[in-house]
Amino acid sequence: MKLFLTPGACSLSPHIVLREAGLPFDAEVVDLKTKKTKSGADFRAVNPKGQVPTLQIDGGDILTEGAAIVQYLADQKPEKKLAPANGTVERYHLQEWLNFIAAEVHKGFSPLFNPKTPDAYKDIVKENLAAKFDHLSKALEGRDHLMGSFTVVDAYLYTILTWAKPMGIDIGKWPTLKAYFDRVAARPAVRAAHEAEAKQA
C-alpha cells in the first residue's frame, strides 16, 4: 500500500492507523499547492480531487476520504480492534463519530486556514468549535477514548486537534479534552508518525 500524505494535514490520521495496525506501507509526500508528488508526478492523476489522504491499495485501486481509508485499514487487521466488526451497532457508532469529526470539527477549522477569512468571522468559527469541544469533553468524561478503547476515531480526532494551537485555540480550556490529546500523543505509533512526517516536511 502507498499513502499519499502532506505533513501537518489530515493525512496524519491514516498514517497513525497504519502504524497502529502494523501494516507495511510506503509514503509519498504531496505538495498541495502544486498538486505534485515528491517524485514529481501529477497527483491529480492519482486523485482527481487533489486532496490527501489518498491510499493506493495493492492491486492499484485508490481510496480517498479519511473516514473510508481508516476503516479499510482497520479491517485489514481486525485483531488490533481499531474498529468494531462490520454490521454491529458499535461499528455504526464509530461511523457516527467519524462523520461528526469530519463534518463538524474538521470542516469547522477550514475557515481558519483561509487567509481571506475576516477576523470577525474567525471569532465566530472559534465559538462554533468551542461548542464542539464542549460536546467532545462531555463524551470523554470517565473514559480514556471516545469509544472506550483506542480506535480509528481517536486517530482522526487527535489529528484535527493538533491544529488548535497553531490556530490560536487553547484546548487547555477543556481539561478533559487536553488530557485526552496528551494521552493519544504519547502512543508509540503516534510519535512514530510525527517523527516520520517531520523528516519528510
SEMI-456365 format. One line per field, with one value per residue: residue number from 1; x, z, y of N, C-alpha, C in turn; residue in one letter. Coordinates in nm, 2 decimals. Example, Ala and Ser with C-alpha at 12.3 -4.5 7.8 and 13.67 -1.06 7.14 Angstrom:
# residues 2
n 1_2
n.xx 1.32_1.28
n.zz 0.78_0.71
n.yy -0.57_-0.22
ca.xx 1.23_1.37
ca.zz 0.78_0.71
ca.yy -0.45_-0.11
c.xx 1.32_1.29
c.zz 0.78_0.79
c.yy -0.33_0.00
res A_S
***
This chain:
# residues 201
n 1_2_3_4_5_6_7_8_9_10_11_12_13_14_15_16_17_18_19_20_21_22_23_24_25_26_27_28_29_30_31_32_33_34_35_36_37_38_39_40_41_42_43_44_45_46_47_48_49_50_51_52_53_54_55_56_57_58_59_60_61_62_63_64_65_66_67_68_69_70_71_72_73_74_75_76_77_78_79_80_81_82_83_84_85_86_87_88_89_90_91_92_93_94_95_96_97_98_99_100_101_102_103_104_105_106_107_108_109_110_111_112_113_114_115_116_117_118_119_120_121_122_123_124_125_126_127_128_129_130_131_132_133_134_135_136_137_138_139_140_141_142_143_144_145_146_147_148_149_150_151_152_153_154_155_156_157_158_159_160_161_162_163_164_165_166_167_168_169_170_171_172_173_174_175_176_177_178_179_180_181_182_183_184_185_186_187_188_189_190_191_192_193_194_195_196_197_198_199_200_201
n.xx 0.08_0.03_0.05_-0.05_0.05_0.05_0.27_0.15_-0.12_-0.45_-0.40_-0.24_-0.40_-0.47_-0.21_-0.12_-0.30_-0.21_0.04_-0.04_-0.18_0.02_0.07_0.24_0.37_0.42_0.51_0.42_0.50_0.29_0.27_0.04_-0.01_0.10_0.01_0.17_0.36_0.63_0.80_0.77_0.55_0.22_-0.02_-0.30_-0.35_-0.36_-0.54_-0.81_-0.94_-0.74_-0.66_-0.53_-0.59_-0.48_-0.51_-0.33_-0.41_-0.28_-0.26_-0.37_-0.61_-0.77_-0.83_-1.01_-1.08_-1.06_-1.22_-1.32_-1.08_-0.95_-1.12_-1.10_-0.83_-0.84_-0.99_-0.82_-0.67_-0.82_-0.78_-0.64_-0.83_-0.91_-1.14_-1.48_-1.65_-1.79_-2.13_-2.21_-2.37_-2.19_-2.01_-2.15_-2.17_-1.91_-1.89_-2.06_-1.92_-1.70_-1.82_-1.92_-1.68_-1.56_-1.75_-1.82_-1.61_-1.35_-1.41_-1.50_-1.27_-1.18_-1.22_-1.04_-0.79_-0.79_-0.65_-0.80_-1.02_-1.22_-1.12_-1.33_-1.51_-1.36_-1.36_-1.62_-1.61_-1.44_-1.60_-1.80_-1.65_-1.57_-1.81_-1.83_-1.61_-1.70_-1.89_-1.74_-1.57_-1.76_-1.84_-1.61_-1.58_-1.49_-1.38_-1.11_-1.09_-1.28_-1.45_-1.42_-1.19_-0.89_-0.95_-0.99_-1.13_-1.02_-0.76_-0.83_-0.96_-0.76_-0.57_-0.70_-0.72_-0.46_-0.43_-0.53_-0.37_-0.18_-0.38_-0.46_-0.62_-0.67_-0.67_-0.65_-0.84_-1.04_-1.01_-1.05_-1.05_-0.79_-0.63_-0.70_-0.59_-0.32_-0.28_-0.33_-0.13_0.10_0.12_0.31_0.29_0.18_0.37_0.58_0.47_0.46_0.73_0.83_0.69_0.80_1.05_1.00_0.89
n.zz 0.00_-0.06_0.10_0.03_0.14_0.33_0.53_0.85_0.76_0.74_0.67_0.85_1.02_0.89_0.86_1.12_1.19_1.02_1.13_1.39_1.33_1.23_0.96_0.65_0.45_0.20_0.18_0.03_-0.02_-0.08_-0.25_-0.18_-0.30_-0.55_-0.65_-0.69_-0.65_-0.43_-0.60_-0.83_-0.98_-1.13_-0.90_-0.93_-1.12_-0.97_-0.77_-0.86_-0.71_-0.58_-0.32_0.01_0.27_0.05_-0.05_-0.20_-0.29_-0.27_-0.58_-0.72_-0.69_-0.57_-0.28_-0.14_0.09_0.43_0.64_0.52_0.44_0.69_0.80_0.62_0.66_0.93_0.91_0.78_0.97_1.19_1.44_1.59_1.68_1.60_1.50_1.55_1.46_1.13_1.07_1.33_1.60_1.73_1.53_1.38_1.56_1.56_1.30_1.32_1.49_1.33_1.12_1.26_1.34_1.09_0.96_1.14_1.31_1.17_0.92_1.04_1.12_0.88_0.77_0.93_0.82_0.59_0.45_0.36_0.52_0.72_1.03_1.22_1.14_1.19_1.47_1.52_1.41_1.59_1.82_1.74_1.72_1.98_2.10_1.99_2.11_2.37_2.36_2.29_2.52_2.71_2.62_2.67_2.94_3.21_3.05_2.86_2.58_2.29_2.22_2.43_2.42_2.23_1.90_1.54_1.53_1.73_1.63_1.42_1.55_1.72_1.53_1.41_1.63_1.66_1.52_1.67_1.85_1.66_1.54_1.73_1.93_2.26_2.39_2.64_2.79_2.81_3.01_3.02_2.75_2.68_2.84_2.71_2.45_2.51_2.60_2.38_2.21_2.33_2.25_2.11_1.83_1.73_1.80_1.63_1.38_1.37_1.39_1.15_0.96_1.02_0.92_0.65_0.59
n.yy -0.12_0.23_0.54_0.86_1.16_1.47_1.65_1.76_1.78_1.64_1.38_1.27_1.11_0.85_0.77_0.73_0.52_0.32_0.26_0.19_-0.04_-0.19_-0.24_-0.29_-0.03_0.23_0.57_0.87_1.20_1.49_1.79_2.02_2.26_2.28_2.04_1.82_1.52_1.41_1.28_1.41_1.35_1.40_1.46_1.47_1.29_1.06_1.11_1.27_1.47_1.60_1.59_1.51_1.26_1.00_0.67_0.42_0.10_-0.23_-0.37_-0.16_-0.02_0.28_0.46_0.73_1.00_1.03_0.91_0.68_0.55_0.50_0.31_0.10_0.03_-0.05_-0.28_-0.45_-0.56_-0.70_-0.80_-0.61_-0.44_-0.18_-0.09_-0.16_-0.47_-0.50_-0.44_-0.45_-0.27_-0.11_-0.06_0.12_0.33_0.41_0.50_0.71_0.88_0.93_1.07_1.30_1.42_1.47_1.64_1.84_1.91_1.89_2.02_2.25_2.38_2.48_2.75_2.89_2.84_2.98_3.26_3.48_3.49_3.70_3.85_3.89_3.70_3.47_3.47_3.39_3.14_3.01_3.02_2.84_2.61_2.58_2.50_2.24_2.13_2.13_1.94_1.71_1.69_1.63_1.38_1.24_1.22_1.02_0.82_0.69_0.70_0.79_0.57_0.41_0.21_0.26_0.36_0.40_0.64_0.79_0.84_1.01_1.23_1.32_1.41_1.63_1.79_1.87_2.10_2.30_2.46_2.60_2.75_2.93_2.84_2.74_2.43_2.37_2.49_2.31_2.07_1.79_1.72_1.81_1.64_1.40_1.45_1.46_1.21_1.05_1.15_1.05_0.78_0.52_0.47_0.70_0.89_0.79_0.84_1.12_1.17_1.06_1.21_1.46_1.44_1.43_1.67
ca.xx 0.00_0.10_-0.03_-0.01_0.03_0.12_0.29_0.06_-0.25_-0.54_-0.35_-0.18_-0.49_-0.45_-0.07_-0.12_-0.37_-0.12_0.14_-0.11_-0.21_0.14_0.07_0.35_0.32_0.51_0.45_0.47_0.46_0.22_0.26_-0.10_-0.02_0.14_-0.05_0.28_0.42_0.77_0.88_0.74_0.43_0.09_-0.11_-0.44_-0.37_-0.39_-0.67_-0.86_-0.98_-0.61_-0.66_-0.48_-0.52_-0.52_-0.44_-0.33_-0.42_-0.21_-0.35_-0.39_-0.73_-0.75_-0.93_-0.99_-1.16_-1.00_-1.31_-1.32_-0.95_-0.91_-1.20_-1.04_-0.71_-0.87_-1.05_-0.71_-0.61_-0.93_-0.73_-0.59_-0.95_-0.91_-1.28_-1.57_-1.68_-1.89_-2.26_-2.25_-2.42_-2.07_-1.95_-2.23_-2.13_-1.78_-1.91_-2.13_-1.81_-1.62_-1.90_-1.92_-1.54_-1.53_-1.84_-1.83_-1.48_-1.25_-1.46_-1.51_-1.14_-1.14_-1.21_-0.92_-0.67_-0.80_-0.60_-0.90_-1.13_-1.21_-1.10_-1.46_-1.57_-1.28_-1.41_-1.75_-1.57_-1.38_-1.71_-1.86_-1.56_-1.58_-1.93_-1.80_-1.52_-1.78_-1.96_-1.64_-1.53_-1.86_-1.83_-1.49_-1.58_-1.49_-1.32_-0.98_-1.10_-1.42_-1.53_-1.37_-1.05_-0.84_-0.99_-0.95_-1.19_-0.92_-0.65_-0.88_-0.99_-0.63_-0.51_-0.77_-0.69_-0.32_-0.44_-0.59_-0.27_-0.14_-0.49_-0.49_-0.72_-0.61_-0.76_-0.64_-0.97_-1.12_-0.91_-1.07_-1.00_-0.64_-0.58_-0.72_-0.50_-0.19_-0.28_-0.31_0.01_0.21_0.12_0.43_0.26_0.15_0.51_0.65_0.41_0.50_0.87_0.84_0.65_0.89_1.17_0.96_0.84
ca.zz 0.00_-0.05_0.15_-0.02_0.26_0.34_0.68_0.91_0.71_0.80_0.63_0.97_1.08_0.84_0.89_1.26_1.19_0.95_1.23_1.50_1.28_1.19_0.82_0.57_0.36_0.15_0.19_-0.07_0.01_-0.18_-0.23_-0.21_-0.38_-0.69_-0.68_-0.74_-0.55_-0.41_-0.71_-0.95_-1.06_-1.12_-0.80_-0.98_-1.19_-0.87_-0.70_-0.93_-0.61_-0.54_-0.17_0.09_0.23_-0.06_-0.03_-0.32_-0.24_-0.36_-0.70_-0.79_-0.65_-0.50_-0.18_-0.09_0.21_0.55_0.72_0.45_0.45_0.82_0.83_0.54_0.72_1.05_0.87_0.74_1.10_1.29_1.58_1.65_1.74_1.57_1.46_1.58_1.34_1.04_1.10_1.47_1.64_1.77_1.41_1.34_1.65_1.51_1.18_1.37_1.54_1.21_1.05_1.34_1.34_0.96_0.92_1.24_1.37_1.07_0.84_1.13_1.12_0.74_0.75_1.00_0.73_0.47_0.48_0.33_0.62_0.81_1.17_1.29_1.12_1.26_1.61_1.51_1.38_1.71_1.91_1.70_1.75_2.13_2.13_1.95_2.21_2.49_2.34_2.30_2.66_2.79_2.58_2.72_3.08_3.26_2.96_2.80_2.44_2.25_2.23_2.54_2.39_2.11_1.76_1.43_1.57_1.81_1.54_1.34_1.63_1.76_1.42_1.39_1.75_1.65_1.46_1.76_1.89_1.55_1.50_1.84_2.03_2.37_2.43_2.79_2.85_2.82_3.07_2.98_2.61_2.68_2.89_2.61_2.35_2.56_2.61_2.24_2.16_2.39_2.20_2.02_1.68_1.71_1.80_1.52_1.26_1.38_1.36_1.01_0.88_1.04_0.83_0.51_0.57
ca.yy 0.00_0.36_0.65_0.99_1.25_1.60_1.67_1.86_1.77_1.54_1.25_1.21_1.02_0.71_0.74_0.68_0.39_0.22_0.23_0.12_-0.17_-0.27_-0.27_-0.24_0.07_0.33_0.70_0.97_1.34_1.56_1.94_2.05_2.39_2.24_1.91_1.73_1.43_1.44_1.22_1.49_1.31_1.48_1.40_1.47_1.16_0.96_1.15_1.40_1.58_1.67_1.60_1.40_1.14_0.91_0.54_0.32_-0.03_-0.32_-0.41_-0.04_0.06_0.41_0.50_0.87_1.03_0.98_0.82_0.55_0.49_0.44_0.19_-0.01_-0.01_-0.12_-0.41_-0.54_-0.62_-0.69_-0.84_-0.49_-0.38_-0.04_-0.06_-0.28_-0.55_-0.46_-0.49_-0.43_-0.14_-0.04_0.00_0.24_0.44_0.45_0.58_0.83_0.97_0.97_1.17_1.42_1.48_1.52_1.74_1.94_1.96_1.90_2.13_2.36_2.45_2.52_2.90_2.95_2.83_3.07_3.40_3.58_3.49_3.82_3.82_3.88_3.56_3.37_3.46_3.31_3.00_2.96_3.00_2.72_2.50_2.57_2.42_2.10_2.08_2.11_1.81_1.61_1.68_1.56_1.24_1.17_1.21_0.89_0.73_0.73_0.73_0.81_0.45_0.33_0.18_0.34_0.32_0.50_0.77_0.87_0.89_1.12_1.35_1.37_1.48_1.76_1.87_1.92_2.23_2.40_2.56_2.69_2.84_3.02_2.79_2.67_2.33_2.36_2.54_2.18_1.98_1.65_1.71_1.82_1.51_1.30_1.48_1.42_1.06_0.99_1.19_0.96_0.65_0.50_0.48_0.85_0.96_0.75_0.90_1.25_1.17_1.03_1.33_1.57_1.41_1.44_1.80
c.xx 0.09_0.01_0.03_-0.05_0.09_0.14_0.21_-0.08_-0.33_-0.49_-0.27_-0.26_-0.47_-0.30_-0.06_-0.19_-0.28_-0.02_0.08_-0.14_-0.09_0.14_0.18_0.30_0.44_0.44_0.51_0.41_0.40_0.23_0.12_-0.11_0.00_0.07_0.05_0.33_0.57_0.85_0.85_0.62_0.31_0.00_-0.25_-0.46_-0.40_-0.52_-0.71_-0.90_-0.86_-0.60_-0.59_-0.58_-0.57_-0.44_-0.45_-0.31_-0.34_-0.30_-0.39_-0.51_-0.69_-0.86_-0.90_-1.09_-1.11_-1.09_-1.32_-1.19_-0.92_-0.99_-1.14_-0.92_-0.74_-0.92_-0.94_-0.65_-0.71_-0.88_-0.67_-0.71_-0.95_-1.05_-1.36_-1.60_-1.79_-2.02_-2.31_-2.30_-2.30_-2.01_-2.02_-2.20_-2.00_-1.80_-1.98_-2.02_-1.73_-1.69_-1.90_-1.78_-1.52_-1.62_-1.84_-1.70_-1.37_-1.29_-1.48_-1.39_-1.11_-1.12_-1.09_-0.79_-0.68_-0.76_-0.70_-1.02_-1.12_-1.20_-1.23_-1.52_-1.49_-1.32_-1.54_-1.71_-1.52_-1.49_-1.78_-1.78_-1.56_-1.70_-1.91_-1.70_-1.59_-1.84_-1.86_-1.59_-1.63_-1.86_-1.72_-1.48_-1.59_-1.43_-1.20_-0.99_-1.25_-1.51_-1.48_-1.22_-1.02_-0.89_-0.95_-1.02_-1.09_-0.80_-0.70_-0.90_-0.85_-0.57_-0.57_-0.73_-0.54_-0.32_-0.48_-0.48_-0.22_-0.25_-0.53_-0.60_-0.65_-0.71_-0.75_-0.76_-1.07_-1.02_-0.92_-1.02_-0.85_-0.58_-0.59_-0.61_-0.36_-0.17_-0.25_-0.17_0.12_0.21_0.24_0.40_0.24_0.29_0.58_0.60_0.46_0.65_0.90_0.80_0.74_1.01_1.13_0.91_0.94
c.zz 0.00_0.00_0.10_0.10_0.25_0.49_0.73_0.86_0.78_0.76_0.75_1.03_1.02_0.86_1.03_1.26_1.12_1.05_1.35_1.46_1.25_1.05_0.75_0.47_0.31_0.17_0.09_-0.04_-0.11_-0.15_-0.27_-0.29_-0.53_-0.74_-0.74_-0.62_-0.54_-0.53_-0.84_-1.03_-1.04_-1.02_-0.85_-1.07_-1.10_-0.81_-0.77_-0.83_-0.57_-0.39_-0.11_0.21_0.11_-0.04_-0.16_-0.26_-0.33_-0.46_-0.77_-0.76_-0.56_-0.40_-0.14_0.03_0.33_0.62_0.65_0.46_0.58_0.85_0.74_0.61_0.85_1.02_0.82_0.86_1.21_1.43_1.66_1.72_1.72_1.52_1.50_1.45_1.26_1.08_1.24_1.50_1.68_1.65_1.36_1.43_1.61_1.39_1.22_1.42_1.42_1.14_1.13_1.33_1.20_0.93_1.01_1.29_1.26_0.98_0.91_1.13_0.99_0.73_0.82_0.91_0.61_0.51_0.45_0.43_0.71_0.95_1.25_1.27_1.18_1.41_1.62_1.49_1.51_1.82_1.87_1.73_1.90_2.17_2.09_2.06_2.34_2.48_2.35_2.44_2.74_2.75_2.64_2.87_3.13_3.17_2.90_2.65_2.41_2.26_2.33_2.52_2.26_1.98_1.66_1.46_1.64_1.73_1.46_1.43_1.68_1.65_1.40_1.51_1.74_1.59_1.55_1.80_1.78_1.51_1.62_1.93_2.13_2.42_2.58_2.86_2.87_2.88_3.03_2.84_2.60_2.73_2.78_2.50_2.39_2.57_2.48_2.19_2.21_2.33_2.10_1.87_1.64_1.70_1.67_1.39_1.26_1.34_1.21_0.92_0.90_0.95_0.68_0.48_0.49
c.yy 0.12_0.47_0.78_1.09_1.38_1.63_1.79_1.86_1.66_1.40_1.19_1.10_0.87_0.67_0.68_0.54_0.29_0.17_0.15_-0.03_-0.26_-0.31_-0.22_-0.14_0.16_0.46_0.79_1.11_1.41_1.71_1.98_2.18_2.35_2.12_1.81_1.65_1.46_1.39_1.30_1.46_1.40_1.41_1.38_1.34_1.04_0.98_1.28_1.51_1.66_1.68_1.48_1.38_1.07_0.78_0.46_0.18_-0.12_-0.38_-0.28_0.04_0.18_0.43_0.65_0.89_0.96_0.88_0.68_0.48_0.43_0.31_0.07_-0.06_-0.10_-0.27_-0.50_-0.62_-0.62_-0.73_-0.72_-0.41_-0.23_0.01_-0.18_-0.35_-0.49_-0.52_-0.48_-0.29_-0.05_0.02_0.12_0.36_0.49_0.54_0.72_0.93_1.02_1.08_1.30_1.49_1.54_1.64_1.86_2.00_1.99_2.02_2.26_2.45_2.52_2.67_2.96_2.93_2.92_3.21_3.51_3.58_3.61_3.78_3.81_3.75_3.45_3.36_3.38_3.16_2.93_2.93_2.87_2.60_2.47_2.48_2.27_2.05_2.05_1.97_1.69_1.58_1.60_1.41_1.17_1.16_1.06_0.78_0.78_0.77_0.74_0.69_0.36_0.29_0.26_0.28_0.43_0.63_0.86_0.92_1.01_1.25_1.41_1.46_1.62_1.85_1.93_2.06_2.34_2.51_2.65_2.79_2.93_2.97_2.71_2.56_2.30_2.41_2.42_2.08_1.84_1.63_1.72_1.70_1.40_1.32_1.43_1.27_1.00_1.03_1.11_0.82_0.63_0.52_0.63_0.92_0.92_0.82_1.05_1.26_1.15_1.15_1.45_1.56_1.44_1.59_1.89
res M_K_L_F_L_T_P_G_A_C_S_L_S_P_H_I_V_L_R_E_A_G_L_P_F_D_A_E_V_V_D_L_K_T_K_K_T_K_S_G_A_D_F_R_A_V_N_P_K_G_Q_V_P_T_L_Q_I_D_G_G_D_I_L_T_E_G_A_A_I_V_Q_Y_L_A_D_Q_K_P_E_K_K_L_A_P_A_N_G_T_V_E_R_Y_H_L_Q_E_W_L_N_F_I_A_A_E_V_H_K_G_F_S_P_L_F_N_P_K_T_P_D_A_Y_K_D_I_V_K_E_N_L_A_A_K_F_D_H_L_S_K_A_L_E_G_R_D_H_L_M_G_S_F_T_V_V_D_A_Y_L_Y_T_I_L_T_W_A_K_P_M_G_I_D_I_G_K_W_P_T_L_K_A_Y_F_D_R_V_A_A_R_P_A_V_R_A_A_H_E_A_E_A_K_Q_A
***
